[in-house]
Amino acid sequence: MAKTLTGKTNITHKSYLKEEHHIFRKAFAKFLEKEAAPFIEKWEEDRSVPLTFLKKMGEQGYLCPWVSEEYGGLNADFGYSVVINEELNKLGLGAGGASGLHSDIVMPYIESYGTEEQKKRWLPGAVSGEIISGVAMTEPGTGSDLASIKTTAVRKGDYFVINGEKTFISNGIVGNLFVVACKTDPHAVPGYKGISLIVVEEGTPGFKRGKKLKKIGLHSQDTAELIFEDAIVPVENLLGDENKGFYYLMSKLQQERLLVSISAIIGAERMLEITLDYVKERKAFGKSISSFQNTQFKLAELATEIQIGRTFLDNVIEKHIAKENIITEMSMAKWWTTALAKKTASECMQLHGGYGYMEEYEIARWYRDVAVLSIFAGTNEIMKGIIANNLGLN
């Protein structure tokens, strides 16, 4: 997508980023310029990021940097994760991407709810890239309504026997460890009180991958089905307490929504940047289209809304780092920034004219890729419902 990492994408001053974060950003950007940027088109064609790249990230300390030194990590603060995700998103490798999902969405479940034995088993490999993880919640008939999942885990002695099917699972192909939401108490009322999280590893008897799914966008980020047919999983792979999985999911979904917001605002900034360059160069009726009042007003509006979104999001990130309870603000950021990214894509493609519909122009890929941001990690309708509930409207 972005040919280099030295563009004008707006990364404003953030109080939570210090000098060491900026040094780290430069090093990571240089790494991506060598190890990722030249291969993006190939990865898009392959519909997957190769494991070799993810292992290189691990070797350089760019996977799960927040993991404590005891388990091979850098014990880094969340600001480093923000930097990594921003740089990945400039290349279009962020939203739902292999490394961001693994590092900042899935493995935090292990760190927060895992036993000491589980952490020793899985965290070092997650840091090195030997382990790449995914989280399996969504089912063919169940999306946002997690309480209605049908995948069951029945305890038989020292094992759980899992049956069911998951779909739309990011890292479903490259991943080798999955946190799976299962019904361990099918009679629980309400249903969400019967959900548990169980870690399923590659090679587990009865567990197999289904087909790699073809998506409209995010082609380099693989998505697949996972199938469990009497899958035999040791009881020691239960994550946290039995039947508490729904609460764990709701807790960790906040950071996932924050990462989606980062993807959205970086995408909007990048689309504005390339469109500003395009309209200054493109001529129509004897002059650049940037001189037309309609073009100026459209881009002035977008620039303003993107700056407002960036400022609000940075404030939310700062509060998240401070561990404040910001469920309402997180939901606001998620729906507003993702809706803004979709609006920006539409407006910027229009300003590119017919060329915007051509794959060789970067805006075309952004138009495809940002469409899903308002859907995953909880749809924007769910976000508005959460906000309304917290306003006392239910």
C-alpha positions in Angstrom: 0.0 0.0 0.0 2.3 2.8 1.2 5.4 2.5 -0.9 7.6 3.9 1.8 7.3 4.6 5.5 8.4 8.2 5.3 5.2 9.8 4.2 3.2 12.6 5.7 0.7 10.5 7.6 -0.2 12.6 10.7 1.2 11.1 13.9 0.5 13.9 16.4 2.4 14.5 19.6 1.2 12.0 22.3 1.9 12.5 25.9 2.1 8.7 26.5 4.9 8.4 24.0 8.4 9.2 25.2 11.8 9.5 23.4 12.4 5.8 23.7 9.1 5.1 21.9 10.1 7.4 19.0 13.5 5.7 18.7 11.7 2.3 18.7 9.3 3.6 16.0 12.2 4.5 13.7 13.8 1.1 14.2 10.5 -0.7 13.5 9.7 1.4 10.5 13.2 0.6 9.1 12.5 -3.1 9.7 9.2 -2.9 7.9 10.7 -1.0 5.0 13.1 -3.9 4.4 11.1 -7.0 5.5 7.5 -6.1 4.6 7.0 -3.2 2.2 8.6 -4.9 -0.9 6.4 -8.0 -0.4 3.0 -6.6 0.3 1.6 -7.3 -3.2 2.8 -10.9 -3.0 1.2 -11.4 0.4 -2.0 -9.9 -1.0 -2.0 -12.5 -3.8 -1.1 -15.3 -1.4 -3.9 -14.2 1.0 -1.6 -14.6 3.9 1.5 -13.1 5.7 4.2 -15.8 5.8 5.3 -17.3 9.1 8.9 -16.4 8.2 8.0 -12.7 8.5 6.3 -13.2 11.8 9.3 -15.1 13.1 11.6 -12.2 12.0 9.3 -9.9 14.0 9.7 -12.2 17.0 13.5 -12.3 16.7 13.6 -8.5 16.7 11.3 -8.1 19.8 8.3 -6.9 17.8 5.9 -9.6 19.0 4.2 -9.3 22.4 6.7 -6.7 23.7 4.6 -6.2 26.8 5.4 -9.8 28.1 7.6 -9.7 31.2 11.3 -10.5 30.9 10.7 -13.7 32.9 9.0 -15.1 29.8 11.3 -13.6 27.2 9.5 -10.3 26.6 10.6 -6.7 27.0 8.2 -5.8 29.7 7.2 -2.8 27.5 4.3 -0.5 28.1 1.2 -0.3 25.8 2.7 2.7 24.0 5.0 0.3 22.2 2.0 -1.7 21.0 0.5 1.5 19.7 3.6 2.3 17.8 3.8 -1.2 16.3 0.2 -1.2 15.2 0.4 2.3 13.8 3.4 1.4 11.6 1.8 -1.9 10.5 -1.4 0.0 9.6 0.5 2.4 7.4 1.3 -0.6 5.2 -2.2 -2.0 5.5 -1.1 -4.9 7.8 -2.8 -3.7 10.9 -6.5 -4.3 11.2 -7.1 -7.8 12.2 -3.6 -8.6 11.0 -1.6 -11.6 12.0 0.9 -9.9 14.4 -1.4 -7.3 16.0 -4.1 -9.8 16.6 -1.6 -12.3 18.1 0.3 -9.8 20.2 -2.3 -7.4 21.5 -5.6 -9.3 21.3 -5.1 -13.0 21.9 -2.0 -13.4 24.1 -3.2 -10.9 26.7 -5.8 -13.6 27.6 -3.0 -15.9 28.5 -1.2 -13.2 30.5 -4.3 -12.1 32.4 -6.1 -15.4 33.0 -3.5 -18.2 32.5 -1.9 -20.2 35.3 1.8 -20.0 35.9 2.3 -23.3 34.0 0.3 -22.0 31.0 2.3 -18.8 30.9 5.6 -20.8 30.9 4.2 -23.1 28.2 2.9 -20.4 25.7 4.3 -16.9 26.4 8.0 -17.5 25.4 6.9 -19.1 22.0 4.5 -16.2 21.5 7.3 -13.7 21.9 9.7 -15.6 19.6 7.1 -16.3 16.9 7.1 -20.0 17.3 3.5 -19.7 18.5 1.0 -17.6 16.5 -2.4 -17.3 18.0 -6.0 -16.6 17.2 -9.3 -16.3 19.1 -12.3 -18.3 18.0 -15.6 -16.8 19.0 -17.8 -16.3 15.9 -19.8 -19.2 14.6 -21.8 -19.7 11.4 -25.0 -18.7 13.1 -23.7 -16.5 15.8 -21.9 -13.2 15.5 -22.3 -10.4 18.1 -24.6 -12.5 20.2 -21.9 -14.5 22.0 -24.3 -15.9 24.5 -25.8 -18.0 21.8 -22.7 -20.0 20.7 -23.3 -23.7 20.0 -19.7 -25.1 20.3 -19.7 -27.4 23.4 -17.0 -28.6 25.6 -18.0 -31.6 27.7 -15.6 -32.7 30.5 -14.7 -36.4 30.6 -12.1 -37.1 33.2 -9.0 -35.2 32.5 -10.2 -33.9 29.1 -12.7 -31.7 27.4 -14.4 -33.1 24.3 -15.1 -30.1 22.0 -17.7 -30.2 19.2 -18.7 -27.3 17.0 -17.5 -25.0 14.2 -16.1 -21.5 14.2 -15.9 -19.1 11.3 -14.3 -15.8 10.3 -11.3 -16.7 12.4 -8.3 -14.4 11.7 -5.0 -16.3 11.8 -7.0 -19.4 11.2 -4.4 -20.6 8.7 -1.0 -19.3 10.1 -2.1 -19.8 13.7 -1.1 -22.8 15.8 -2.8 -21.9 19.1 -6.4 -20.7 19.5 -8.4 -19.4 22.5 -11.8 -21.0 21.8 -15.1 -19.9 23.3 -17.2 -23.0 24.3 -20.4 -23.8 26.1 -19.4 -25.8 29.2 -22.8 -25.4 30.8 -25.5 -25.6 28.1 -28.2 -25.3 30.8 -26.9 -22.0 32.2 -29.5 -19.1 32.4 -28.7 -16.7 31.0 -26.6 -18.5 28.4 -23.5 -16.3 28.8 -22.9 -17.7 32.3 -22.1 -21.1 30.7 -19.2 -20.0 28.5 -15.6 -21.0 29.1 -12.3 -20.3 27.2 -10.2 -23.3 26.3 -6.9 -23.2 24.5 -6.7 -25.5 21.6 -3.3 -26.2 20.0 -2.4 -27.4 16.5 -2.2 -31.2 16.3 -5.1 -31.7 18.8 -7.0 -34.9 17.9 -10.4 -34.0 16.4 -9.4 -30.4 15.5 -8.9 -29.3 11.9 -8.9 -26.1 9.9 -11.7 -25.6 7.4 -11.3 -23.6 4.2 -9.5 -20.3 3.9 -12.2 -17.7 3.3 -12.2 -15.3 0.5 -12.8 -11.7 1.7 -13.5 -8.5 -0.2 -10.5 -6.8 1.5 -7.7 -7.4 3.9 -6.3 -10.1 1.6 -3.0 -10.5 3.2 -4.6 -11.3 6.5 -5.9 -14.9 6.4 -9.3 -15.8 7.7 -10.6 -19.4 8.0 -13.0 -21.9 9.5 -12.1 -24.0 12.5 -13.8 -27.4 13.0 -14.0 -29.5 16.2 -15.2 -33.1 15.9 -14.8 -34.8 19.3 -11.6 -32.8 19.8 -9.7 -34.0 22.8 -8.2 -31.2 24.9 -6.6 -31.6 28.3 -8.4 -29.9 31.2 -5.2 -28.0 32.0 -5.9 -26.0 28.8 -8.9 -24.4 30.5 -8.2 -20.6 30.7 -9.2 -19.1 33.9 -12.3 -20.3 35.7 -14.9 -22.6 34.1 -18.0 -20.7 33.0 -16.3 -17.3 33.3 -15.3 -17.0 29.7 -17.9 -14.4 28.7 -16.6 -12.0 31.3 -13.1 -12.5 30.1 -14.1 -11.9 26.5 -15.9 -8.7 27.4 -12.9 -7.4 29.3 -10.4 -8.0 26.5 -12.7 -6.8 23.7 -12.0 -3.3 25.0 -8.4 -3.4 23.9 -9.4 -5.1 20.6 -11.8 -2.2 19.9 -9.1 0.3 20.6 -6.8 -1.4 18.1 -9.5 -1.3 15.5 -9.8 2.4 16.2 -6.1 2.9 15.6 -6.4 1.0 12.3 -9.3 3.3 11.3 -7.6 6.6 12.1 -4.3 5.6 10.5 -6.2 4.6 7.4 -8.1 7.8 7.3 -4.9 9.8 7.7 -3.2 7.9 5.0 -6.2 8.2 2.6 -6.3 12.0 3.1 -2.5 12.2 2.5 -2.5 10.4 -0.8 -5.6 12.2 -2.0 -4.1 15.6 -1.2 -1.1 14.7 -3.3 -3.4 13.3 -6.1 -5.7 16.4 -6.4 -2.7 18.7 -6.6 -1.2 16.8 -9.5 -4.4 15.8 -11.4 -5.5 18.4 -14.0 -9.0 18.9 -15.4 -10.4 21.8 -17.5 -6.9 23.2 -17.6 -6.2 23.4 -13.9 -5.5 21.1 -11.0 -8.6 19.7 -9.4 -7.3 20.9 -6.0 -8.3 24.5 -7.1 -12.0 23.5 -7.3 -14.0 24.7 -4.4 -15.8 21.3 -4.1 -12.5 19.6 -3.7 -11.2 22.1 -1.2 -14.4 21.9 1.0 -14.5 18.1 0.9 -10.8 17.8 2.0 -11.1 20.6 4.5 -14.0 18.7 6.2 -12.2 15.4 6.2 -9.0 17.0 7.6 -11.0 18.5 10.4 -12.9 15.3 11.3 -9.7 13.2 11.1 -7.9 15.6 13.4 -10.8 15.5 15.9 -10.9 11.7 15.7 -7.1 11.5 16.3 -7.3 13.8 19.3 -10.1 11.9 20.9 -8.5 8.5 20.2 -5.2 9.6 21.7 -7.1 10.7 24.8 -8.8 7.2 25.0 -5.4 5.5 24.6 -3.9 7.6 27.4 -6.8 6.6 29.7 -6.5 2.9 28.7 -2.8 3.0 29.6 -3.8 4.5 33.0 -6.3 1.6 33.4 -9.3 3.8 33.7 -12.8 2.4 33.1 -13.6 3.9 29.7 -16.1 1.4 28.2 -18.3 4.3 26.9 -15.4 6.2 25.4 -13.9 3.1 23.9 -17.3 2.3 22.2 -17.5 5.9 21.0 -14.0 5.8 19.5 -14.6 2.4 17.8 -17.8 3.4 16.0 -16.9 7.0 15.2 -13.4 6.3 13.8 -14.5 3.3 11.7 -17.4 5.2 10.3 -15.0 8.1 9.5 -12.6 5.7 7.8 -15.4 4.5 5.5 -16.5 8.0 4.8 -13.0 9.1 4.0 -12.5 6.1 1.7 -15.7 7.0 -0.2 -14.9 10.7 -0.5 -11.3 10.1 -1.5 -12.1 7.5 -4.1 -14.6 9.9 -5.6 -11.9 12.6 -5.8 -9.6 10.1 -7.6 -12.3 9.8 -10.3 -12.0 6.7 -12.5 -8.4 6.1 -11.4 -9.6 5.5 -7.9 -11.4 2.3 -9.1 -8.1 0.9 -10.5 -6.2 -1.6 -8.3 -2.9 0.1 -9.2 -4.0 3.1 -7.1 -3.6 2.8 -3.4 -7.0 4.3 -2.6 -8.7 1.3 -4.2 -7.2 -1.1 -1.6 -8.0 1.2 1.3 -11.6 1.4 0.1 -11.8 -2.4 0.3 -9.9 -2.8 3.5 -11.6 -0.3 5.8 -15.1 -1.6 5.0 -14.9 -4.4 7.6 -13.8 -2.1 10.5 -17.3 -1.2 11.4 -18.2 -4.9 11.7 -15.6 -6.8 13.6 -14.8 -6.4 17.4 -18.5 -5.7 17.8 -20.5 -4.0 15.1 -21.0 -0.2 15.3 -24.7 -0.9 16.1 -23.5 -2.8 19.2 -21.2 0.1 20.1 -24.1 2.5 20.0 -26.2 0.2 22.1 -23.4 0.1 24.8 -23.2 3.9 24.7 -27.0 4.2 25.0 -27.1 1.7 27.9 -24.4 3.6 29.7 -26.4 6.8 29.2 -29.2 5.2 31.1 -31.5 4.9 28.1 -32.4 1.2 28.7 
